[in-house]
Amino acid sequence: MFAGIIVFLAGVVMLILVFGWTFSLFQDAKHTVSLASAKPIQAPLPTVLAGIGFQVALLFVMGYVASLIGSKGLQLYGVCRGVSPR
């Protein structure tokens, strides 16, 4: 029973971390492209967009895995309490 609660809480903590990383990713000023900037862009725009897309994809995968861990924790807790999984 305690194992299910611990696994569920681990999934919730991982989801909170992923949401925090996502918030900081989109609040970070270096990822925004300013058209009025006097400085030339260091990297080509497709490279910057590909890097941002890769980070977003990784955050999606981490969030998906964290939600799976949380759901498995709930299933484990339910089995310990006598509730059959669907």
C-alpha positions as MATLAB code, in Angstrom:
seq = 'MFAGIIVFLAGVVMLILVFGWTFSLFQDAKHTVSLASAKPIQAPLPTVLAGIGFQVALLFVMGYVASLIGSKGLQLYGVCRGVSPR';
ca = [
       0.000    0.000    0.000;
       2.791    2.428    0.885;
       4.672    1.490   -2.279;
       1.718    2.674   -4.380;
       1.573    5.982   -2.540;
       5.325    6.499   -2.909;
       5.260    5.712   -6.646;
       2.275    8.030   -7.134;
       3.985   10.864   -5.252;
       7.163   10.316   -7.273;
       5.111   10.725  -10.452;
       3.500   13.900   -9.113;
       6.895   15.361   -8.152;
       8.231   14.538  -11.621;
       5.232   16.239  -13.231;
       5.805   19.345  -11.101;
       9.456   19.399  -12.184;
       8.501   19.087  -15.848;
       5.976   21.910  -15.540;
       8.613   24.049  -13.822;
      11.137   23.361  -16.571;
       8.529   24.159  -19.200;
       7.700   27.452  -17.495;
      11.368   28.427  -17.286;
      11.929   27.398  -20.919;
       9.222   29.714  -22.176;
      10.162   32.540  -19.781;
      13.833   32.495  -20.791;
      14.666   35.580  -22.834;
      17.417   33.977  -24.901;
      14.882   31.827  -26.764;
      12.838   34.764  -27.977;
      13.725   36.227  -31.327;
      13.671   40.016  -31.464;
      13.230   41.535  -34.899;
      14.288   45.000  -33.664;
      17.621   43.766  -32.330;
      20.713   45.612  -33.551;
      22.928   42.561  -33.018;
      23.055   39.912  -35.734;
      21.583   36.524  -34.844;
      24.338   34.154  -33.753;
      22.784   31.004  -35.186;
      20.539   30.557  -38.212;
      16.831   30.661  -37.434;
      16.138   27.021  -38.462;
      18.828   25.868  -36.050;
      17.327   27.878  -33.201;
      13.819   26.612  -33.985;
      15.039   23.018  -34.219;
      16.708   23.343  -30.793;
      13.552   24.762  -29.240;
      11.436   22.055  -30.896;
      13.754   19.377  -29.542;
      13.486   20.795  -26.017;
       9.696   20.927  -26.248;
       9.604   17.324  -27.498;
      11.800   16.182  -24.602;
       9.573   17.999  -22.118;
       6.538   16.280  -23.648;
       8.187   12.865  -23.302;
       9.219   13.567  -19.690;
       5.699   14.712  -18.824;
       4.202   11.620  -20.452;
       6.550    9.295  -18.565;
       5.859   11.108  -15.274;
       2.107   10.734  -15.791;
       2.550    7.012  -16.542;
       4.519    6.570  -13.312;
       1.827    8.398  -11.374;
      -0.931    6.257  -12.880;
       0.983    3.050  -12.110;
       1.313    4.220   -8.517;
      -2.451    4.710   -8.333;
      -3.016    1.252   -9.823;
      -0.614   -0.295   -7.308;
      -2.386    1.491   -4.464;
      -5.772    0.334   -5.781;
      -4.645   -3.284   -6.029;
      -3.418   -3.178   -2.437;
      -6.843   -1.911   -1.371;
      -8.651   -4.661   -3.308;
      -9.796   -2.647   -6.337;
      -9.275   -4.517   -9.590;
      -7.578   -2.624  -12.439;
      -9.603   -1.998  -15.580;
];
